[in-house]
């Protein structure tokens, strides 16, 4: 697979595009006003302990308190040295799909059920306690950040976990003998009682000397954090994770990437200097882009970025997806569109569904969609075909750096799945609710607005008011009245016995109206606009 990384670095924004086979599959954006938090370490103060939730709320200095679950506390657990997979993880980046600056690909996940039952949180924490925590999930919508006390420090080849007690290996290193060799290699120099380590995927061919040098650096960094916290008062930021661009180099840039192109000379020099120390063989794959045409325009990326905010996503054969994010879940509907095939309907459906499975996996990565996702594929007659579509979906989800899980096709023909979410999607992060429709994507029709005006005017008449009234409408609604219901005001005047005047007001929203007492210029809309 051809793989490229493009980095567009501006004064107020850094964007990273990951390209696979000439298709944009991931977009990462970092701005000063929306700095990424995953991996940051804070000294927090416990604000409340909630035994019923098995959680505590911790003040780390953010707008909303952080959520700390009992399973994320530091406590003694029974380890089983033969269970490699339990504390290793095959993702390229810790905690997150589109999070190249996270803690490291193979860090343990917060919220993962511990082998030993977690202690009662009220026995460990109380209000006013200080606790060192690391952000594992950023604030999303109305929720504050999620944090863990099981801190991990990510390097390029290793993830150091001060509170763990053994060596693990990334699941993407599949051969048992190789896993065993790497564990023995790291155990040979891991200081006693120093903590635990996970060997990351890119560490497969690394020498023991390189491992030891990086581990020493990570342990020393952890010691600095512990010393620093002694002189800080909660809430306070103790350690900030590396920025987006540097995190990309640490976590993603390897021999599997054909080239990395960056349009900032300063950033280019930083990348080259870093690689000289950890991967000198990769330096020749880094290119400085100096042409006048913008980097993303040159590689036809901007158009694909604009498309990630559309509901509709077209498939090569003529079918299409409709992607609808909601508060509870994301629904994806697959339609055959103009593609009708030739003779066999089942083959037509199968081809569309296979294309859709590939595109669904790509769109989830590209849009950074997380949580519960329900895919409504076109109904297929045979179980074998349904299984093929599910397998195709799972295969392409396997390229995703976020944890995903797709379940069997349900009796209704739906595939339910989950995707790890550590931050708001691109749609949530870069848009805001429409002030007209309040985020529904719909507004009331002109006829509906006129009926509301009619009811409001009648309420005024019931109260016995006789002041002349001005009805203000958006120009489009006013035009509807003139063309479709020109006699509406005269009919209402007979009912309420006071004069009415129609005016258009371009400052109003399309589904907004105002009732103003003409002489006093007093707006009485709120008093009478009940429905």
C-alpha positions as CSV (number, residue, x, y, z in Angstrom):
1,X,0.0,0.0,0.0
2,X,1.3,3.4,-0.9
3,X,1.2,5.7,2.1
4,X,2.1,9.4,2.4
5,X,1.9,12.0,5.2
6,X,1.4,15.7,4.3
7,X,1.9,18.4,6.9
8,X,0.6,21.9,6.3
9,X,1.9,24.2,9.0
10,X,0.4,27.7,9.3
11,X,0.8,30.4,12.0
12,X,-2.6,29.5,13.6
13,X,-3.2,26.0,12.4
14,X,-1.4,22.7,11.7
15,X,-3.1,20.1,9.5
16,X,-1.9,16.6,8.9
17,X,-3.3,14.5,6.0
18,X,-2.6,10.8,5.8
19,X,-2.9,9.5,2.3
20,X,-3.3,5.8,1.4
21,X,-3.3,4.7,-2.2
22,X,-3.9,8.4,-3.3
23,X,-7.0,8.7,-1.1
24,X,-7.3,10.9,2.0
25,X,-8.0,8.6,5.0
26,X,-7.3,10.7,8.0
27,X,-7.2,14.4,8.8
28,X,-5.7,15.8,12.0
29,X,-6.0,19.5,12.9
30,X,-4.4,21.4,15.8
31,X,-5.2,25.1,16.6
32,X,-4.1,27.2,19.5
33,X,-7.6,27.8,20.8
34,X,-8.4,24.1,20.6
35,X,-5.3,22.4,21.8
36,X,-5.3,18.7,22.1
37,X,-5.3,17.4,25.7
38,X,-4.9,13.6,25.4
39,X,-1.7,12.5,27.1
40,X,-1.4,15.7,29.3
41,X,-0.7,15.0,32.9
42,X,-2.4,17.1,35.6
43,X,-2.2,17.5,39.4
44,X,-5.9,17.5,40.2
45,X,-8.1,18.1,43.2
46,X,-11.0,15.7,44.0
47,X,-14.2,17.8,44.0
48,X,-16.7,15.0,44.6
49,X,-16.8,11.2,45.0
50,X,-19.8,9.4,43.6
51,X,-20.0,5.8,44.9
52,X,-23.1,5.2,42.8
53,X,-21.2,5.9,39.6
54,X,-18.0,4.3,40.9
55,X,-16.3,7.5,40.0
56,X,-14.8,10.8,41.2
57,X,-15.0,14.3,39.6
58,X,-11.6,15.9,39.6
59,X,-10.8,19.6,39.1
60,X,-7.8,19.8,36.7
61,X,-8.4,23.5,35.7
62,X,-10.7,22.8,32.7
63,X,-14.2,24.3,32.3
64,X,-15.8,21.0,33.4
65,X,-14.5,18.7,36.0
66,X,-12.7,15.5,34.8
67,X,-14.2,12.1,35.2
68,X,-12.1,9.4,37.0
69,X,-13.6,5.9,37.1
70,X,-12.6,3.4,39.8
71,X,-11.1,1.1,37.2
72,X,-8.6,3.9,36.3
73,X,-7.2,4.2,39.8
74,X,-3.7,2.9,40.7
75,X,-4.0,-0.3,42.8
76,X,-2.4,-3.7,43.1
77,X,-3.6,-6.1,40.5
78,X,-2.9,-9.8,40.0
79,X,-0.8,-10.1,36.8
80,X,-0.6,-13.2,34.7
81,X,2.7,-13.1,32.8
82,X,1.5,-15.5,30.1
83,X,-1.3,-13.2,29.0
84,X,0.5,-11.1,26.4
85,X,-2.5,-9.5,24.8
86,X,-4.2,-8.2,27.9
87,X,-1.8,-5.2,28.2
88,X,-0.7,-4.9,24.7
89,X,-2.5,-3.1,21.9
90,X,-2.0,-3.1,18.2
91,X,-3.1,0.5,17.5
92,X,-0.6,2.9,16.1
93,X,-1.5,5.6,18.5
94,X,-2.8,5.4,22.0
95,X,-6.3,6.5,22.6
96,X,-7.3,7.6,19.4
97,X,-8.1,7.4,16.0
98,X,-6.9,10.6,14.7
99,X,-4.6,11.4,17.6
100,X,-1.0,11.4,16.6
101,X,0.0,13.3,19.6
102,X,-1.5,10.8,22.1
103,X,0.4,8.8,24.6
104,X,1.6,6.1,22.3
105,X,0.2,3.3,20.3
106,X,0.4,0.6,22.7
107,X,-0.6,2.3,26.0
108,X,-3.3,0.5,28.0
109,X,-6.8,2.0,27.5
110,X,-8.5,3.8,30.3
111,X,-11.7,2.0,31.3
112,X,-10.3,-1.4,30.3
113,X,-11.7,-3.9,32.9
114,X,-8.9,-4.8,35.3
115,X,-8.1,-8.4,36.1
116,X,-8.8,-7.8,39.7
117,X,-12.0,-6.1,40.9
118,X,-11.4,-2.4,41.4
119,X,-11.5,-1.1,45.0
120,X,-14.5,1.0,46.1
121,X,-13.6,4.5,45.1
122,X,-14.8,6.0,48.4
123,X,-12.2,3.9,50.1
124,X,-9.4,5.4,48.0
125,X,-10.4,9.0,47.4
126,X,-12.2,11.7,49.3
127,X,-13.1,15.3,48.6
128,X,-10.1,17.6,48.7
129,X,-7.5,14.9,47.9
130,X,-4.9,15.7,45.3
131,X,-4.3,13.1,42.6
132,X,-2.0,12.8,39.5
133,X,-4.0,12.0,36.4
134,X,-3.6,11.8,32.7
135,X,-6.2,12.8,30.1
136,X,-7.4,9.8,28.2
137,X,-10.5,11.4,26.5
138,X,-11.1,15.0,25.7
139,X,-14.2,17.1,26.6
140,X,-17.0,16.2,24.1
141,X,-20.3,18.1,23.9
142,X,-21.5,18.6,27.5
143,X,-19.1,16.1,29.1
144,X,-15.8,17.0,30.7
145,X,-12.5,15.2,30.0
146,X,-12.0,11.6,31.2
147,X,-8.8,10.9,33.1
148,X,-6.8,8.0,34.4
149,X,-4.4,7.6,37.3
150,X,-2.6,4.8,35.4
151,X,-0.1,7.2,33.8
152,X,1.9,6.1,30.7
153,X,4.8,7.8,28.9
154,X,5.1,7.2,25.2
155,X,8.4,7.0,23.3
156,X,8.9,6.0,19.7
157,X,9.6,2.3,20.4
158,X,8.4,1.8,24.0
159,X,5.6,2.9,26.2
160,X,6.6,3.2,29.9
161,X,4.0,2.6,32.6
162,X,5.2,3.6,36.1
163,X,2.4,1.8,37.8
164,X,2.5,-1.5,35.9
165,X,4.7,-4.4,36.6
166,X,5.5,-6.3,33.5
167,X,6.5,-6.2,29.8
168,X,4.0,-6.4,27.0
169,X,4.2,-6.4,23.2
170,X,2.0,-4.8,20.6
171,X,-0.6,-7.2,19.2
172,X,0.5,-6.2,15.7
173,X,3.7,-8.1,16.3
174,X,1.9,-11.5,15.8
175,X,4.7,-14.1,15.9
176,X,4.9,-15.8,19.3
177,X,8.7,-16.3,19.1
178,X,9.3,-12.7,18.2
179,X,7.0,-11.5,21.0
180,X,8.9,-13.8,23.4
181,X,12.3,-12.5,22.2
182,X,11.3,-8.8,22.6
183,X,10.0,-9.4,26.1
184,X,13.2,-11.1,27.1
185,X,15.2,-8.4,25.6
186,X,13.4,-5.6,27.5
187,X,13.3,-7.6,30.8
188,X,17.1,-7.9,30.6
189,X,17.6,-4.2,31.3
190,X,14.3,-3.1,32.9
191,X,15.2,-2.0,36.5
192,X,13.5,-3.9,39.3
193,X,10.3,-2.2,40.5
194,X,10.7,0.5,37.9
195,X,7.3,-0.2,36.3
196,X,6.1,-1.8,33.2
197,X,6.8,-1.5,29.5
198,X,5.1,-2.2,26.2
199,X,7.1,-2.7,23.0
200,X,5.4,-0.7,20.2
201,X,4.9,-2.0,16.7
202,X,7.8,0.0,15.3
203,X,10.1,-1.5,17.9
204,X,10.2,-5.0,16.3
205,X,13.7,-4.6,14.7
206,X,15.2,-2.2,17.3
207,X,18.4,-3.1,19.1
208,X,18.5,-3.6,22.9
209,X,20.8,-0.6,23.2
210,X,18.2,1.7,21.5
211,X,15.4,0.3,23.8
212,X,17.5,0.8,26.9
213,X,18.4,4.4,25.9
214,X,14.8,5.3,25.2
215,X,13.6,3.7,28.4
216,X,16.2,5.5,30.5
217,X,14.9,8.8,29.0
218,X,11.3,7.9,29.7
219,X,12.0,6.9,33.3
220,X,14.0,10.2,33.9
221,X,11.1,12.1,32.4
222,X,8.8,10.4,34.9
223,X,11.1,11.3,37.8
224,X,11.1,15.0,36.7
225,X,7.3,14.9,36.7
226,X,7.2,13.5,40.2
227,X,9.7,16.2,41.4
228,X,7.8,18.9,39.7
229,X,4.5,18.0,41.3
230,X,5.9,18.5,44.7
231,X,6.1,22.2,44.1
232,X,2.7,22.7,42.5
233,X,-0.7,23.4,43.8
234,X,-3.7,21.6,42.3
235,X,-5.2,22.1,39.8
236,X,-2.1,22.4,37.6
237,X,-0.7,21.1,34.4
238,X,2.4,19.0,35.2
239,X,3.3,17.7,31.8
240,X,2.2,18.5,28.3
241,X,2.1,15.9,25.6
242,X,4.1,16.6,22.4
243,X,2.4,18.7,19.7
244,X,0.6,17.2,16.7
245,X,3.4,17.3,14.1
246,X,6.0,15.9,16.5
247,X,3.6,13.2,17.7
248,X,3.0,12.2,14.1
249,X,6.7,11.6,13.5
250,X,7.0,9.7,16.8
251,X,3.9,7.5,16.3
252,X,3.4,7.1,12.6
253,X,6.4,7.8,10.5
254,X,8.2,4.5,9.8
255,X,9.4,2.4,6.9
256,X,5.8,1.7,6.0
257,X,5.4,5.4,5.0
258,X,6.7,6.2,1.5
259,X,7.3,9.9,2.1
260,X,6.5,12.8,4.4
261,X,6.0,16.2,2.9
262,X,6.0,19.4,5.1
263,X,5.7,23.0,3.9
264,X,7.4,24.6,6.8
265,X,11.2,24.9,6.8
266,X,11.4,25.2,10.6
267,X,9.3,22.1,11.1
268,X,11.3,20.3,8.4
269,X,14.5,21.0,10.3
270,X,13.0,19.8,13.6
271,X,11.8,16.6,12.0
272,X,15.2,15.9,10.4
273,X,17.1,16.5,13.6
274,X,14.7,14.2,15.5
275,X,15.0,11.4,12.9
276,X,18.8,11.6,13.0
277,X,18.6,10.3,16.5
278,X,15.9,7.7,16.3
279,X,15.7,6.7,12.6
280,X,18.4,8.1,10.4
281,X,17.3,5.8,7.5
282,X,14.0,7.7,7.3
283,X,15.6,11.2,6.8
284,X,15.7,10.7,3.0
285,X,11.9,10.2,3.0
286,X,11.2,13.7,4.4
287,X,10.7,16.4,1.8
288,X,10.4,20.1,2.2
289,X,7.7,21.6,0.0
290,X,8.5,25.0,-1.3
291,X,6.3,25.6,-4.3
292,X,3.9,28.6,-4.5
293,X,0.8,26.4,-4.9
294,X,-0.5,25.3,-1.5
295,X,0.6,21.8,-0.5
296,X,-2.9,20.4,0.0
297,X,-4.1,21.9,-3.3
298,X,-1.1,20.3,-5.1
299,X,-2.2,16.9,-3.8
300,X,-6.0,17.5,-4.3
301,X,-6.7,17.2,-0.6
302,X,-8.8,20.3,0.0
303,X,-11.8,19.0,-2.0
304,X,-11.8,15.8,0.0
305,X,-11.6,17.8,3.2
306,X,-14.7,19.9,2.2
307,X,-16.6,16.6,1.5
308,X,-16.2,15.3,5.0
309,X,-19.0,17.7,6.2
310,X,-21.5,16.5,3.7
311,X,-24.3,14.1,4.5
312,X,-24.0,12.3,1.2
313,X,-21.0,10.3,0.1
314,X,-21.0,8.8,-3.4
315,X,-19.7,5.4,-4.3
316,X,-17.8,4.5,-7.5
317,X,-20.6,2.4,-8.9
318,X,-23.3,5.0,-8.5
319,X,-24.6,4.1,-5.0
320,X,-24.1,6.4,-2.1
321,X,-24.0,6.7,1.7
322,X,-26.1,9.0,3.9
323,X,-24.2,9.7,7.1
324,X,-26.3,11.2,10.0
325,X,-24.6,12.0,13.3
326,X,-27.0,12.3,16.3
327,X,-26.4,12.7,20.0
328,X,-26.9,9.0,20.7
329,X,-25.3,7.4,17.7
330,X,-24.3,7.8,14.1
331,X,-26.5,6.2,11.4
332,X,-25.2,5.3,8.0
333,X,-27.7,4.4,5.2
334,X,-26.5,2.7,2.1
335,X,-28.4,3.2,-1.2
336,X,-27.9,1.7,-4.6
337,X,-28.7,5.1,-6.3
338,X,-28.4,5.0,-10.0
339,X,-26.6,1.7,-10.1
340,X,-29.0,-1.0,-11.2
341,X,-26.6,-3.6,-12.5
342,X,-27.5,-5.9,-15.5
343,X,-29.5,-9.0,-14.7
344,X,-28.8,-10.5,-11.2
345,X,-30.2,-8.2,-8.5
346,X,-28.3,-10.0,-5.7
347,X,-25.0,-9.3,-7.5
348,X,-26.0,-5.6,-7.9
349,X,-26.7,-5.3,-4.2
350,X,-23.6,-7.2,-3.3
351,X,-21.3,-5.0,-5.3
352,X,-22.9,-1.8,-3.8
353,X,-22.6,-3.2,-0.3
354,X,-18.9,-4.2,-0.7
355,X,-18.1,-0.7,-2.0
356,X,-20.1,0.8,0.9
357,X,-18.2,-1.4,3.5
358,X,-14.9,0.0,2.3
359,X,-16.2,3.6,2.2
360,X,-17.8,3.3,5.6
361,X,-14.5,2.3,7.1
362,X,-12.7,5.2,5.4
363,X,-15.3,7.8,6.3
364,X,-15.2,6.9,10.0
365,X,-11.5,7.5,10.1
366,X,-11.7,10.6,7.9
367,X,-14.5,12.2,9.9
368,X,-13.2,11.0,13.3
369,X,-16.6,9.6,14.1
370,X,-16.8,7.7,17.4
371,X,-19.3,5.9,19.7
372,X,-22.1,3.7,18.5
373,X,-22.5,3.4,14.7
374,X,-25.4,1.7,12.9
375,X,-25.0,0.8,9.2
376,X,-28.1,-0.1,7.2
377,X,-26.8,-2.0,4.2
378,X,-29.0,-3.0,1.4
379,X,-30.8,-6.2,2.2
380,X,-29.1,-9.4,1.0
381,X,-30.8,-12.8,0.6
382,X,-28.0,-15.2,1.5
383,X,-26.1,-15.5,4.8
384,X,-22.9,-16.0,2.8
385,X,-23.2,-12.6,1.1
386,X,-23.9,-10.9,4.4
387,X,-20.8,-12.5,5.9
388,X,-18.7,-11.3,2.9
389,X,-19.8,-7.7,3.5
390,X,-19.1,-7.9,7.2
391,X,-15.7,-9.4,6.5
392,X,-14.9,-6.6,4.0
393,X,-15.9,-4.0,6.6
394,X,-13.8,-5.6,9.3
395,X,-10.8,-5.9,7.0
396,X,-10.8,-2.2,6.2
397,X,-11.5,-1.3,9.8
398,X,-8.3,-3.1,10.6
399,X,-6.4,-0.2,9.1
400,X,-8.0,2.1,11.7
401,X,-5.8,3.3,14.6
402,X,-8.8,3.6,16.8
403,X,-10.3,0.5,18.4
404,X,-13.3,-0.7,16.5
405,X,-15.7,-3.6,16.8
406,X,-18.3,-4.6,14.2
407,X,-21.0,-7.1,15.2
408,X,-22.8,-9.7,13.1
409,X,-25.6,-8.6,10.7
410,X,-28.8,-8.3,12.7
411,X,-32.2,-9.7,11.8
412,X,-33.1,-6.3,10.5
413,X,-30.1,-6.3,8.2
414,X,-28.1,-3.8,10.3
415,X,-24.5,-3.9,11.3
416,X,-23.9,-2.4,14.7
417,X,-20.4,-1.3,15.6
418,X,-18.5,0.9,18.0
419,X,-15.4,3.1,17.4
420,X,-13.2,4.5,20.0
421,X,-13.8,8.2,20.7
422,X,-11.3,10.4,22.5
423,X,-12.4,13.8,21.1
424,X,-15.1,15.5,19.2
425,X,-15.5,14.6,15.5
426,X,-14.4,17.1,12.9
427,X,-18.0,18.1,12.4
428,X,-18.4,18.9,16.1
429,X,-15.0,20.5,16.4
430,X,-15.3,22.8,13.4
431,X,-19.0,23.7,13.2
432,X,-21.6,25.1,15.6
433,X,-25.4,24.7,15.7
434,X,-27.3,26.8,13.2
435,X,-28.9,29.8,15.0
436,X,-31.9,29.4,12.8
437,X,-32.6,25.6,13.0
438,X,-30.7,25.0,16.3
439,X,-28.8,22.2,14.8
440,X,-31.7,20.2,13.4
441,X,-30.9,21.1,9.8
442,X,-34.6,21.9,9.3
443,X,-36.7,25.1,9.6
444,X,-40.4,25.7,9.5
445,X,-42.1,26.3,6.2
446,X,-43.6,29.7,5.3
447,X,-47.1,28.3,5.7
448,X,-46.3,27.1,9.2
449,X,-45.0,30.5,10.1
450,X,-48.1,32.2,8.8
451,X,-50.3,29.9,10.9
452,X,-48.3,30.8,14.0
453,X,-48.7,34.5,13.3
454,X,-52.5,33.9,12.8
455,X,-52.8,32.2,16.2
456,X,-50.7,34.9,18.0
457,X,-52.8,37.7,16.5
458,X,-56.0,35.9,17.6
459,X,-54.6,35.7,21.2
460,X,-54.1,39.5,21.1
461,X,-57.7,39.9,20.0
462,X,-59.0,37.7,22.8
463,X,-57.4,40.1,25.3
464,X,-59.3,43.0,23.9
465,X,-56.4,45.0,22.6
466,X,-57.2,47.5,19.8
467,X,-53.8,49.0,19.0
468,X,-52.7,48.8,15.4
469,X,-50.2,46.0,14.9
470,X,-47.3,45.5,12.6
471,X,-46.5,42.0,11.5
472,X,-42.8,41.6,10.6
473,X,-41.7,38.6,8.5
474,X,-38.6,37.4,6.7
475,X,-38.7,38.5,3.0
476,X,-39.3,35.0,1.8
477,X,-42.2,34.5,4.1
478,X,-43.6,37.9,3.3
479,X,-43.4,37.0,-0.4
480,X,-45.3,33.7,0.3
481,X,-48.1,35.8,2.0
482,X,-48.4,38.1,-1.0
483,X,-48.5,35.3,-3.5
484,X,-50.4,32.6,-1.7
485,X,-52.5,34.3,1.0
486,X,-52.9,37.9,0.0
487,X,-56.2,38.2,2.0
488,X,-54.9,36.8,5.3
489,X,-54.5,40.2,7.0
490,X,-58.0,41.5,6.0
491,X,-59.5,38.2,7.3
492,X,-57.7,38.5,10.5
493,X,-58.7,42.2,11.0
494,X,-62.4,41.2,10.8
495,X,-61.8,38.7,13.6
496,X,-59.7,40.9,16.0
497,X,-61.1,44.4,15.2
498,X,-57.8,46.2,15.0
499,X,-55.6,47.2,11.9
500,X,-52.8,45.0,10.8
501,X,-49.8,45.9,8.6
502,X,-47.3,43.6,6.9
503,X,-43.6,44.4,6.6
504,X,-40.6,42.4,5.5
505,X,-37.5,42.4,7.7
506,X,-34.3,40.9,6.2
507,X,-32.8,40.8,9.7
508,X,-35.2,38.1,10.8
509,X,-34.4,34.4,10.5
510,X,-36.5,32.6,7.9
511,X,-38.7,31.0,10.5
512,X,-38.9,34.0,12.9
513,X,-41.6,36.7,13.1
514,X,-42.4,39.8,15.2
515,X,-45.5,41.5,16.4
516,X,-45.0,45.2,17.1
517,X,-47.4,47.7,18.5
518,X,-47.3,50.4,15.8
519,X,-47.5,53.5,17.8
520,X,-45.3,52.5,20.7
521,X,-43.0,50.4,18.6
522,X,-43.2,47.8,21.4
523,X,-42.4,44.2,20.5
524,X,-45.0,41.9,22.0
525,X,-44.1,38.7,20.2
526,X,-42.8,36.7,23.2
527,X,-46.1,37.4,25.1
528,X,-48.3,35.9,22.4
529,X,-46.2,33.5,20.4
530,X,-46.9,30.3,22.4
531,X,-46.8,28.0,19.4
